């Protein structure tokens, strides 16, 4: 075994990078360079530079006149994986700093670079490009004319039989054609092939007849394993260094977090005190509420007692007997007030019924139509502006004619409308009734549509089964079954809701039109009964 093999054990590569597939063969690369002293060394496929820079380092350490060339596009392929521009930048920078005197990088394809070399000029060729059978065979046959007599060719990944790798297949063929060959099985396999060489340049342990091949394999496998351990140690040290740099930052963060925890603890303690104070206040308020509840209970009991007293008084015989007197008293007061208005010019009606005749007439009416308990004179005048403008007495008018006419004496009940949006305009929709028929159903559809954009008030001039449906349509619903009070109702609603416009559905609702016109409310009438009118 050559003496140079023992010296190779001391070889320590200066550039160790990932990936580590070639690291196990770096000692052999250094020894091979020393042994054959190539004039020209070419590597096809360099990636991060582990193999290439091992050859270059051996050139320097053995003071050889070798010219080294690395050919690669430095973009990767489907076997090595595609990588960023940073890989080429690191390789190029390292090459310029250490081996620029004899080493050059050719960033191009293998087929483009082959024309730049003379035939029979390359003494050492390393093929490590795309690893399919077709690609590696093409690379070997393309560069074969450039190999000098006795040249050595290296094929990496001869032991990989997956992912479409085909170097092993080509190597099986070449071993038959070229007897001077040797294969390492570690680190994905490395095939070493030497063309016919003189005894002086021939590697003595090449060929099947050499008896110490297994010793050589084991020797370089052991040296390669050591280099893999060195690479692992390098990355472990790098990771440790990074972690050590992170420790002060983490300690600072821990200190910040501990301070934040202390501050939060103080805030929690403050909040605990606030909660305790609130609990005391709630307990005090509970006592106040209990006291108020007791007072309210007493008040309600007193109210019930007063109601019983009032009921007893209203049902007493003396109250019933004096009821006509109280009524006549109101009539005389109203008569006196009207005479004063005529005297001062506020009223111009010259005809006045005498108090005696009025009493007789009203007493007769009183006997026929009892005045309702919830009768409100002011509201009666508001809802019946014709009575107010004539200066008539509301009580007398109701008893004499208003009751027979169905005049309203109290404000209509408005269902809904409490949640009207102030920013929206309000419109009025009028329907002649709420029956489940054509026109009222159309009115309901109109309410449902316009309620999405407006505050809607629906005025129903008649009853019907759709009343509850109108109430569920997000609208304010008003039922006015008697049309004699429409002027007053419209005046009241217009003053309260400030309508933007009114929509009157069906000719049956036409009774409301004069009132809308009088109060200058823009109105749209929907008339669709042409077959009936």
Buried (B, 14 or more C-beta within 10 A) or exposed (E): EBEEBEEBEEBEBEBBBEEBBBBBBBBBBBBBBBBBBBBBBBBBBBBBBBBBBBBBBBBBEBEBEBBBBBBBBBEBBEBBEEBEEEBBEBBBEBBEEBBEEBBEBBBEEBEEBBEEBEEEBBBBBBBBBBBBBEBBBBBBEBBEEBBBEBBBBBBBBBBBEEEEBBBBBBBEEBBEEBEBBBBBEBBBBBBBBBBEBEEEBBBEBBBEEBEEBEEBBEBBBEBBBBBBEBBEEEBEEEEEEEEEEEEEEEEEEEEEEEEEEEEEEEEEEEEEEEEEEEEEEEEEEEEEEEEEEEEEEEEEEEEEEEEEEEEEEEEEEEEEEEBBEEBBEBBEEBBEEBEEBBEEEEBEEEEBBEBEEBBEBBBEBBEEBEBEEEBBBEBBBBBBBBBBEEBBBBBBBBBBBBBEBEBBBEBBEBBBBEEBEEEEEBBBBBBBBBBEEEBBBBBBEBBBEBBEEBBBBBBBBBEBEBBEBBBEBBBBBBBBEBBBBBBBBBBBBBEBBEBBBBBBBBBBBBBBBEBBEEBEBEBEBBEEEEEEE
